[in-house]
Amino acid sequence: MLNVAIFCLKSIVNIFRSKLASNPLCKFLFVYEGRYPNILQDEYQYDKTKDWNYYFLKENKIDLTVVYYWNYLIPEDIVNKYNVYNLHPSLLPKYRGPYPILFQLLHNESILGLTLYKMDKNFDTGVIYLQEQFSIGHNYQLINIKLFRLAIKFLTILIDNFVKDTIILTPQNDAEATYYSKKDLNKYIVTEDFNLHEFQRLSNIFNYFPPFRVLIDSEIRNIKAYYFRPTAARRRFDLCDATVYLDLE
């Protein structure tokens, strides 16, 4: 029996569980951050104040670990000891960093992808095991669905080949790497130099990945919605080629 830990969001634990329950080779432990009632036997609630040493992996005799959305850099000794792999939503080494989907949309990429790589001491720099790409399309809601389907596919392949000891890893080409951080989002704060087409494009993206921000009266505010007709409650904002009326937070 292979003991597999999956680090993910609490909101998708049940989906993971339903997709993986039929695997007779594995016993799964679903790890997520936060405190929730009615914790099940196959769940572990991570607390960064006491779980910094990841001792719970030893307690549960974990052989293989897969990370799917996680906010913390896992120490190198833990990565090596528990065979930690990460699912990163870009075609690495492109779009390293904490906001890969968002920056791919902001850069008008038409192709997105998922990379499964073995983690090392840094973020998103480890050796690659699997990659697959897909078309983004115009419905951003489908992105997470496509990514999750690929994640299940990759996880199934990883488990099978881990058991067979047939995993082949490929180093990333650092010369082709790109990295974007939270501060790079400041480029997309709307100013009066933006035109209406770009404003609407960004509004569509940040509708799924908020906040959508504007510099107005020397202050950065979050945009809740925009209109083309004024009311007493809406703030007028002049773009370089149009006027919009904003509902601000």
C-alpha positions as CSV (number, residue, x, y, z in Angstrom):
1,M,0.0,0.0,0.0
2,L,1.3,3.4,-1.0
3,N,0.7,6.3,1.4
4,V,0.1,9.5,-0.6
5,A,-0.4,13.0,0.8
6,I,-2.2,15.6,-1.3
7,F,-1.8,19.2,-0.3
8,C,-4.8,21.2,-1.6
9,L,-7.6,23.6,-0.8
10,K,-10.3,22.4,1.5
11,S,-12.9,23.2,-1.1
12,I,-11.6,20.6,-3.5
13,V,-10.8,17.7,-1.1
14,N,-14.1,16.0,-1.8
15,I,-13.5,16.2,-5.6
16,F,-10.1,14.7,-5.2
17,R,-11.5,12.0,-2.9
18,S,-14.2,11.0,-5.4
19,K,-11.8,10.8,-8.3
20,L,-9.1,8.8,-6.5
21,A,-11.2,6.5,-4.3
22,S,-11.1,3.7,-6.8
23,N,-7.3,3.4,-6.7
24,P,-6.6,0.2,-4.8
25,L,-2.9,0.9,-4.6
26,C,-3.0,3.9,-2.3
27,K,-4.1,5.3,1.0
28,F,-4.6,9.1,0.7
29,L,-4.2,11.9,3.2
30,F,-5.7,15.2,2.2
31,V,-3.8,18.1,3.8
32,Y,-5.3,21.7,3.8
33,E,-4.9,24.8,5.9
34,G,-7.5,26.1,8.3
35,R,-9.8,24.9,11.0
36,Y,-13.0,23.2,10.0
37,P,-15.5,21.0,11.9
38,N,-16.2,17.3,11.3
39,I,-12.7,16.4,10.0
40,L,-12.6,13.0,8.4
41,Q,-10.0,10.3,9.0
42,D,-8.3,10.9,5.7
43,E,-7.8,14.6,6.3
44,Y,-5.2,16.7,8.1
45,Q,-5.7,20.4,9.0
46,Y,-2.3,22.1,8.6
47,D,-1.4,24.7,11.2
48,K,1.7,26.7,10.2
49,T,2.5,27.5,13.9
50,K,2.9,23.9,14.9
51,D,3.4,22.0,11.6
52,W,6.4,23.8,10.3
53,N,8.5,20.6,10.6
54,Y,5.9,18.6,8.7
55,Y,6.1,15.8,11.3
56,F,2.6,14.7,10.4
57,L,4.0,13.2,7.2
58,K,6.2,10.9,9.3
59,E,3.3,10.0,11.6
60,N,1.2,9.0,8.6
61,K,4.2,7.1,6.9
62,I,3.9,9.1,3.7
63,D,5.7,7.7,0.7
64,L,4.7,10.3,-1.9
65,T,3.4,13.9,-1.7
66,V,1.7,16.0,-4.3
67,V,1.0,19.7,-3.9
68,Y,-1.9,21.4,-5.7
69,Y,-2.1,25.0,-4.6
70,W,0.0,25.7,-1.4
71,N,1.2,29.0,0.1
72,Y,4.4,27.8,1.7
73,L,7.9,26.8,0.6
74,I,8.4,23.2,1.9
75,P,11.9,22.7,3.4
76,E,14.4,20.9,1.1
77,D,14.9,18.0,3.5
78,I,11.1,17.3,3.6
79,V,10.9,17.6,-0.1
80,N,13.6,14.9,-0.5
81,K,12.5,12.6,2.2
82,Y,8.8,12.5,1.2
83,N,9.1,12.7,-2.6
84,V,7.3,16.0,-3.0
85,Y,5.9,16.9,-6.4
86,N,4.1,20.1,-7.3
87,L,1.3,20.7,-9.9
88,H,2.0,24.2,-11.4
89,P,-0.5,25.8,-13.8
90,S,1.9,26.9,-16.5
91,L,4.4,25.3,-18.9
92,L,7.5,25.7,-16.8
93,P,10.0,27.3,-16.9
94,K,7.6,30.0,-18.2
95,Y,5.5,31.8,-15.6
96,R,7.1,30.8,-12.4
97,G,5.7,32.5,-9.4
98,P,2.5,32.7,-7.4
99,Y,0.1,34.0,-10.1
100,P,0.8,32.0,-13.2
101,I,-2.8,31.8,-14.6
102,L,-3.5,35.5,-14.1
103,F,-0.3,36.6,-15.8
104,Q,-0.8,34.3,-18.7
105,L,-4.2,35.9,-19.3
106,L,-2.8,39.4,-18.8
107,H,-0.2,38.6,-21.5
108,N,-2.8,37.4,-23.9
109,E,-1.5,33.8,-24.0
110,S,-3.8,31.5,-26.0
111,I,-2.3,28.3,-24.7
112,L,-2.1,27.4,-21.0
113,G,-0.7,24.2,-19.4
114,L,0.1,22.2,-16.4
115,T,3.5,21.0,-15.2
116,L,4.1,18.2,-12.7
117,Y,7.6,18.6,-11.3
118,K,9.7,17.3,-8.3
119,M,10.1,20.2,-5.9
120,D,13.5,21.4,-4.7
121,K,14.6,24.2,-2.3
122,N,13.2,27.0,-4.5
123,F,9.8,27.9,-5.9
124,D,9.0,26.3,-9.3
125,T,12.5,25.4,-10.3
126,G,12.5,21.6,-9.8
127,V,13.0,18.9,-12.4
128,I,10.0,18.2,-14.7
129,Y,8.1,15.0,-14.9
130,L,5.0,15.7,-16.9
131,Q,3.6,18.6,-19.0
132,E,0.5,19.1,-21.1
133,Q,-1.0,22.2,-22.8
134,F,-4.5,23.2,-23.7
135,S,-6.3,26.1,-25.3
136,I,-7.5,28.8,-22.9
137,G,-10.5,29.9,-25.0
138,H,-12.8,32.8,-23.9
139,N,-14.5,31.1,-21.0
140,Y,-12.2,31.6,-18.0
141,Q,-14.4,29.5,-15.8
142,L,-13.3,26.4,-17.7
143,I,-9.6,26.9,-16.9
144,N,-9.8,25.4,-13.4
145,I,-11.9,22.5,-14.7
146,K,-9.4,21.7,-17.4
147,L,-6.5,22.0,-14.9
148,F,-8.2,19.7,-12.4
149,R,-8.8,17.1,-15.1
150,L,-5.1,17.2,-16.0
151,A,-4.1,17.1,-12.3
152,I,-6.1,13.8,-11.8
153,K,-4.5,12.4,-15.0
154,F,-1.0,13.4,-13.9
155,L,-1.5,12.1,-10.4
156,T,-2.7,8.7,-11.7
157,I,0.4,8.4,-14.0
158,L,2.7,9.5,-11.2
159,I,1.4,6.9,-8.7
160,D,1.6,4.1,-11.3
161,N,5.2,5.0,-12.3
162,F,6.3,5.7,-8.8
163,V,5.3,2.2,-7.8
164,K,7.1,0.8,-10.9
165,D,10.2,3.1,-10.2
166,T,10.1,4.2,-13.9
167,I,9.9,8.0,-13.4
168,I,12.2,10.0,-15.7
169,L,12.8,13.7,-14.8
170,T,14.0,16.5,-17.0
171,P,15.8,19.7,-15.8
172,Q,14.2,23.0,-16.5
173,N,16.0,25.4,-19.0
174,D,16.6,28.4,-16.8
175,A,17.5,30.5,-19.8
176,E,13.9,30.3,-20.9
177,A,12.4,31.1,-17.4
178,T,10.1,33.9,-16.6
179,Y,8.9,34.9,-13.2
180,Y,6.1,37.3,-12.1
181,S,5.2,38.3,-8.5
182,K,2.5,40.4,-6.8
183,K,4.3,43.7,-7.5
184,D,4.2,43.0,-11.2
185,L,0.4,43.5,-11.0
186,N,0.9,47.2,-10.4
187,K,1.4,47.5,-14.1
188,Y,-2.3,46.7,-14.5
189,I,-3.7,49.4,-12.2
190,V,-6.0,51.4,-14.5
191,T,-4.9,55.0,-15.2
192,E,-6.3,57.7,-17.5
193,D,-3.8,56.5,-20.1
194,F,-5.7,53.2,-20.6
195,N,-8.1,52.9,-23.5
196,L,-11.6,51.4,-23.3
197,H,-10.7,48.2,-25.1
198,E,-7.8,47.4,-22.6
199,F,-10.0,48.5,-19.7
200,Q,-12.7,46.0,-20.7
201,R,-10.2,43.3,-21.3
202,L,-8.7,43.7,-17.8
203,S,-12.2,43.9,-16.3
204,N,-13.1,40.5,-17.8
205,I,-9.9,39.0,-16.4
206,F,-10.0,40.5,-12.9
207,N,-13.7,39.5,-12.7
208,Y,-12.3,36.0,-12.1
209,F,-9.0,37.0,-10.4
210,P,-9.8,40.1,-8.3
211,P,-9.1,42.8,-7.4
212,F,-9.5,45.1,-10.4
213,R,-7.8,48.4,-9.4
214,V,-7.8,52.0,-10.5
215,L,-5.8,55.0,-9.7
216,I,-8.3,57.8,-9.0
217,D,-7.7,61.1,-7.3
218,S,-4.2,59.9,-6.4
219,E,-5.6,56.9,-4.5
220,I,-5.7,53.2,-5.6
221,R,-9.2,51.8,-5.3
222,N,-10.9,48.5,-6.1
223,I,-13.4,48.5,-8.9
224,K,-16.6,46.5,-8.1
225,A,-18.4,47.4,-11.4
226,Y,-18.4,49.9,-14.2
227,Y,-21.1,51.6,-16.3
228,F,-21.5,54.1,-19.1
229,R,-24.3,56.1,-17.5
230,P,-23.8,58.3,-14.5
231,T,-25.6,58.2,-11.1
232,A,-25.0,60.1,-7.9
233,A,-23.2,57.1,-6.4
234,R,-20.9,56.3,-9.3
235,R,-17.5,57.9,-9.7
236,R,-16.7,59.4,-13.1
237,F,-13.4,58.2,-14.6
238,D,-12.0,59.4,-17.9
239,L,-10.0,56.9,-20.0
240,C,-7.9,58.2,-22.9
241,D,-10.8,57.5,-25.3
242,A,-14.0,57.1,-23.3
243,T,-15.6,57.9,-19.9
244,V,-16.8,55.2,-17.5
245,Y,-18.6,55.5,-14.2
246,L,-17.3,53.3,-11.4
247,D,-18.8,51.5,-8.4
248,L,-15.8,51.4,-6.0
249,E,-15.1,49.4,-2.9
